[in-house]
Amino acid sequence: MKPTFSGPAADWIERRAKLFEAGEYPDKGVTVTHSDLSLLASSFASAVPIWIEHAASPLELGYLTAVAADGDDLYGTLAFSPEAHALIERSGARSLSIGLAPDLTGIREVSLVRQPRVASAQIFSDDSLRFDREFSATTDYQAAYERLQLARQREQSDEILRRWVREGRLTPAQVPFARALAAASDTLEFDGQSVPVSHLLAELLRHAPSFRRGEPVASTPESDDALMLPDEAAFYRQHFPDVTLREIAARR
C-alpha cells in the first residue's frame, strides 16, 4: 500500500526492513524487551520521517509507514520518494537506526546511518517480508510529519524560554506572551529589513539585563542604554561621565 500525501502525487517505493531488536543497550542505560517491541508496534499509528544520521533534513526522503514485532525483532515498511530511493540504491546505503522516545513507548524517526547500533538493522534487498497489519489509505503522512515537526519546534522554543527565565531575563508571568511571540510567523520592518518577530524577541531578551532576585546585575553599556531614552543617555554620558547610567536611573 502506498502512502497518501497532501502534496504532489509521487510513486512512493516501499521497502521492507529490520529496524531494531531486543537486548541490552548499556550506553543508553536501558534494556529493551520483547514486550517493549510489542508496545512500539501496537502504538505506531502515524508515519514518522526517514532522516540521515538522526538529523532532520529539508529533503523529503520518505517515511516509516508500518511496524510489526516478531519475537525479539522489530520490522517495518519504509516508503521512499523515487529520487531518494534511486540515491540510496546508487550509494548502497542499507543500515538503519531508530530514534525512540525516552520511555520506549514510541518511534520518532528512522535514520540511514553508517554505524548502526544493531548490525542486522537494515533495508532488505527483496520484498519477502509481509505484515498482517494494514493502514488506512486516507492517512495523511505529510500532515502527521508536519505535526511532529511543529511539536519539536515548540519543545525547543519552550526550552529557550525556560533558559531565559533561569537567566532572569524573563519572569514566569511573561512566558505566555513570549511563547506567543516566539511562535508568530509574522515579520516586522526593522533597521530597513523584514525580520521575523521571533528573531526580534530573541534579540530583545538577549540584550536585556538580568533581574534575578538576590544576584547583582551585570552592568554593560548596552544594558544601561535600555534604562532610558537615547537622548537622555547621551546627555548624562556627556555631562556626568563618571556616573553610570544605572546609578542615575536608580536615583530618579
C-alpha positions, -999 to 999 in steps of 0.1 A, spaced: 0 0 0 15 34 -10 10 63 15 -12 92 6 3 127 8 -13 161 7 14 173 -17 20 165 -54 15 129 -64 45 106 -64 52 69 -70 63 61 -35 86 30 -34 81 6 -4 110 -14 11 109 -38 40 135 -35 67 146 -47 101 145 -17 125 156 -29 159 159 -59 183 155 -66 220 187 -66 241 209 -47 265 220 -11 255 244 -1 283 254 32 266 218 43 268 212 27 302 182 7 290 172 -29 284 147 -35 256 124 -65 259 101 -83 237 72 -65 254 88 -32 246 89 -41 209 53 -53 210 43 -19 225 62 0 199 44 -19 172 9 -17 187 13 21 195 25 30 160 -4 50 145 12 78 124 41 77 99 74 91 110 101 106 88 133 90 74 164 110 83 201 107 78 223 101 110 193 112 132 195 147 118 164 165 104 167 175 68 148 198 45 149 170 19 119 146 20 134 112 18 104 92 29 85 78 58 82 47 81 46 37 74 42 3 92 58 -15 121 55 -51 133 71 -71 161 82 -107 156 98 -123 186 128 -102 196 129 -83 163 111 -52 151 104 -48 114 90 -20 93 79 -7 59 98 23 45 82 44 18 108 64 -2 103 90 -28 117 79 -63 146 103 -61 156 92 -26 153 56 -35 175 60 -65 201 78 -44 200 50 -18 204 23 -44 234 41 -60 251 47 -27 244 12 -13 230 26 19 213 -1 39 220 3 76 192 18 99 188 31 134 156 43 150 150 73 173 129 62 203 110 82 229 129 82 262 103 59 278 105 35 248 68 39 240 71 54 205 93 57 174 101 93 165 121 87 133 142 62 115 176 71 101 200 58 74 234 55 93 270 44 87 273 26 120 240 10 132 235 2 169 220 -32 157 242 -47 130 213 -65 113 191 -34 112 189 -27 75 168 -24 44 161 -58 28 172 -65 -7 139 -83 -15 102 -79 -6 98 -113 11 86 -98 45 49 -93 48 28 -77 75 -7 -86 86 -12 -50 98 -28 -26 73 -31 12 75 -59 34 61 -51 47 26 -65 80 37 -38 86 63 -21 119 55 15 111 64 28 145 53 4 162 78 15 138 105 51 146 98 44 184 99 26 179 133 57 161 146 80 189 134 57 215 150 57 197 183 95 195 183 98 232 174 75 241 203 96 219 226 128 236 216 111 270 220 99 262 255 135 251 264 148 285 253 120 303 273 129 282 304 166 292 300 156 329 298 136 325 330 166 309 347 189 337 335 164 362 349 157 379 315 121 368 317 96 364 345 73 334 347 43 357 342 58 369 309 63 334 295 29 330 278 33 363 260 69 354 249 57 320 238 31 336 216 56 360 200 82 332 195 56 311 176 45 340 154 53 336 117 48 374 110 77 397 101 83 434 110 103 461 94 134 467 115 165 486 105 155 486 69 149 448 68 120 424 71 128 405 103 107 376 119 90 385 151 106 355 168 141 368 159 133 403 173 121 387 205 153 367 209 175 397 203 155 418 227 159 393 255 195 385 246 203 422 253 180 426 283 197 429 317 193 401 342 170 407 372 174 375 391 165 381 428 194 382 452 220 385 424 239 416 413 230 427 378 260 430 354 263 465 340 272 469 304 269 500 281 243 481 260 222 471 290 225 505 306 212 522 274 179 503 279 173 521 311 164 555 295 158 572 262 187 576 238 188 615 242 188 611 280 216 586 278 237 608 256 231 639 279 242 621 310 272 605 294 284 639 282 278 659 314 283 631 340 309 608 326 320 595 360 285 583 369 269 552 353 235 554 337 224 526 361 233 548 391 214 578 376 184 557 368 183 543 404 181 578 418 153 591 396 
